[in-house]
Amino acid sequence: MEIAANMDKLSDEIQTSYDMRIRELVELTGNLHKTLKAFEKERIRDFNTLMSNVKASQAERDKEVHLLLQGFSTERKKIAAELEKMAASWNNLSGTMCRKRNSNSSRSRAKETRV
């Protein structure tokens, strides 16, 4: 009978040990899920923070590029206006030189005829 009692006691201990392991695994699984959810929330929060920073940097760069392009456009317009003034001055000078050459050549022709 002692062997039967020992066998009953042993089977009860095995069953109790098995039940404890199952409870521990369920608890461990629950903790694991909580930890993973916390990590996921943290990862999403970090991602959102990172994206906010990236968007802010990009907006700042866009603003800088816009201002730079406006500056280039303004400078280009100023240079174009200066080139137009210079071209007008050059044309004016060319016309004056041409008139002087023509008047000088008519004077020299007049001198040639007198001689």
BELFENZI-V935652 format. One record per pair of residues at least 6 apart in sequence whose C-alpha atoms are under 7 Angstrom apart, sorted by the first residue. I is the first residue (numbers start at 1). J is the second residue. Records with the same first field share a line. If there is no record, write none. Layout:
# BELFENZI-V935652
I = J, J
This chain:
# BELFENZI-V935652
none
